[in-house]
Amino acid sequence: MARNRTRQNGNAAGWLLIIILIALIIGGYLWRQNGGSSPLPGDGAPPADETPADDGALDDDAPPTDDETPDDEPADEPEELTDIDGKVFSYLPVGDLLPSSGPGFVDETVYRENILFPTEDPVFLNSQVYRFGGGMGSVNGMEGSQCDARNYDYPWQDTFCEHRDRNQPLCPGGGHEGLDIRPHTCAKNVHWAVAVEDGRVIDIRRHWVTIQTPDGTIYNYLHLNMGELSVSEGQQVLRGDRIGKISNDFFKSDGTPVATTTHLHFEMYENYVESPGAEPLFTKVNPYMTLVAAYDRMLRGE
């Protein structure tokens, strides 16, 4: 009886030893799988099947993939064009006139794609009547001299259909039939106006010079120094040829002088359809956007 109990105790001890060995083997295997350490229950490590697939952290040296590229990168800034004085060119929308100066006329058309700008130097498009030095400057609180520095800066401003005492199809009730261009400085008889295209001088009278291209487009240059023109009537001119110096010559039909500022008044005639279905008119058009495009090319050196 005692011998049987001894045998049973021996068997139990043997099984216990086997169980311990198996436990050690399993423990060693798990230790190697966890890099030499085994998490303890309650130490904060998530269960294996709940480990996040991506905790959001990126290797500092790893470039982001396409879908990880930041979307808050600044967009490319519009290119700034500067004139020879370092001033940044800008312009107000076509038809946007000074308050109380007229209705304007919105025409986005660039009528001639490759004309030269009509002056050699940088210039400033704005009102000669409703700004500093003009007869109606007080309407917008712009009393002062035509040489006020604020007249010689950007942005440009449209003056087509400014209030005047004459009528034309595009400006009912009386309107300015062209654009006023201040020269680079306030000095008169200094800055040159040039031919925007090849053409022929078809008219010179009182205070304007008219050039017509072979396909019919007409350009009028007003308020040049008429006593020192570089062209004569009937002369063929090439794109860029000097016509005359910007001045303030202005005369009534009887030769009586009229006071005005130093500027170039520029006009353009094209075939124009006033409204859908209407007959084409060979009349003055608003060349504002045509001149904006030409000035842009000028500042780029094109």
TASUL-V917576 format. One record per run of one state. SS is the DSSP state (~ for helix, > for strand, _ for the rest). FROM is the first residue (numbers start at 0). TO is the last residue. If there is no record, write none. Layout:
<<SS:FROM:TO> <SS:FROM:TO>>
This chain:
<<_:0:0> <~:1:32> <_:33:46> <~:47:49> <_:50:64> <~:65:67> <_:68:80> <>:81:81> <_:82:86> <>:87:87> <_:88:89> <>:90:90> <_:91:100> <>:101:101> <_:102:117> <>:118:118> <_:119:122> <>:123:124> <_:125:135> <~:136:139> <_:140:147> <~:148:150> <_:151:154> <>:155:155> <_:156:160> <>:161:161> <_:162:166> <>:167:167> <_:168:169> <>:170:170> <_:171:177> <>:178:181> <_:182:190> <>:191:193> <_:194:197> <>:198:204> <_:205:206> <>:207:211> <_:212:216> <>:217:221> <_:222:222> <>:223:223> <_:224:224> <~:225:227> <_:228:234> <>:235:236> <_:237:240> <>:241:245> <_:246:249> <>:250:250> <_:251:255> <>:256:256> <_:257:262> <>:263:272> <_:273:278> <>:279:283> <_:284:286> <~:287:299> <_:300:301>>
